[in-house]
């Protein structure tokens, strides 16, 4: 009895395939690396890429920019459009609130980025910094 690779009725979908199909990671390789690095927890425990998922499992996923806590609703081995991928899981209310608060805090954080600033300061820039620091120290 052979099974089609896109058959989602059975409960033997690998975790790395599901994370890729649900669009948390761009490639299966990145998903596997994240799982091996301890950035994905299945039902509160550290998981392995070949671990099998079933509907109802809870995942905590930390990507490069965000952290999600989701409950698996459906299984899929095929990567489809984002609208279909969102139907595979539901994010917890606490996770959504935490992500929103992190986004707001990041938007309010000061940015010390300048397009001309790369690497170590130049001699001219260092002199300007020293001049500015001396000026501040003298005014206090």
DASULHU-V978923 format. One record per residue. RES is the residue in one small letter. SS is DSSP state (@ for helix, = for strand, . for the rest). OMEGA is omega in degrees with one decimal (none if undefined). Layout:
# DASULHU-V978923
res ss omega
RES SS OMEGA
RES SS OMEGA
This chain:
# DASULHU-V978923
res ss omega
x . 179.9
x . -177.5
x . 176.5
x . -178.3
x . -179.7
x . 177.7
x . -176.5
x . -177.8
x . -179.9
x . -173.8
x . 178.9
x . 177.6
x = 178.5
x = -178.9
x @ -177.9
x @ 177.1
x @ -178.9
x @ 178.6
x @ 177.3
x @ -179.1
x @ 179.6
x . 174.1
x . 171.5
x . 178.8
x . -175.0
x . 179.1
x . 175.4
x @ 179.1
x @ 177.5
x @ 177.7
x @ 178.5
x @ 178.5
x @ 179.0
x @ 179.1
x @ 178.6
x @ 179.8
x . 177.8
x . -178.3
x . 178.9
x = 177.2
x = 179.9
x = -178.8
x . 175.9
x . -179.1
x = 176.2
x = -174.3
x . 173.9
x . -176.1
x . -176.6
x . 179.8
x . -176.9
x = 178.8
x = 170.7
x . 178.8
x . -178.2
x . 177.7
x . 178.0
x = -179.4
x = 169.1
x = -172.3
x = 176.5
x = 176.6
x . -179.5
x . -174.5
x . -173.3
x . 172.7
x = -175.6
x = 167.7
x = -172.6
x = 172.5
x = -178.0
x = 177.7
x . -177.3
x . -179.6
x . 177.0
x . 174.6
x . -177.6
x . 176.4
x . -178.9
x . 178.3
x . -177.8
x @ 179.4
x @ 177.1
x @ -179.7
x @ -180.0
x @ 178.5
x @ -178.9
x @ -175.4
x = 171.2
x = -179.9
x = -179.9
x . -179.0
x @ 179.4
x @ -179.9
x @ 178.7
x @ 179.9
x @ 179.7
x @ 178.5
x @ 178.8
x @ 179.5
x @ 176.6
x @ 178.0
x @ 179.3
x @ 178.7
x @ 179.3
x @ 179.3
x @ -179.1
x @ -177.8
x . 178.1
x . -179.1
x . 179.7
x . -175.6
x . 177.5
x . -175.7
x . -179.2
x . -175.4
x . 176.5
x . 175.5
x . -177.8
x . 178.1
x . 176.3
x . 180.0
x @ 179.5
x @ -179.4
x @ 178.9
x @ 177.3
x @ 178.6
x @ 177.2
x @ 178.8
x @ 179.1
x @ 180.0
x @ 179.6
x @ 178.7
x @ 179.7
x @ 177.1
x @ -179.4
x @ -179.8
x @ -178.3
x @ -179.1
x . none
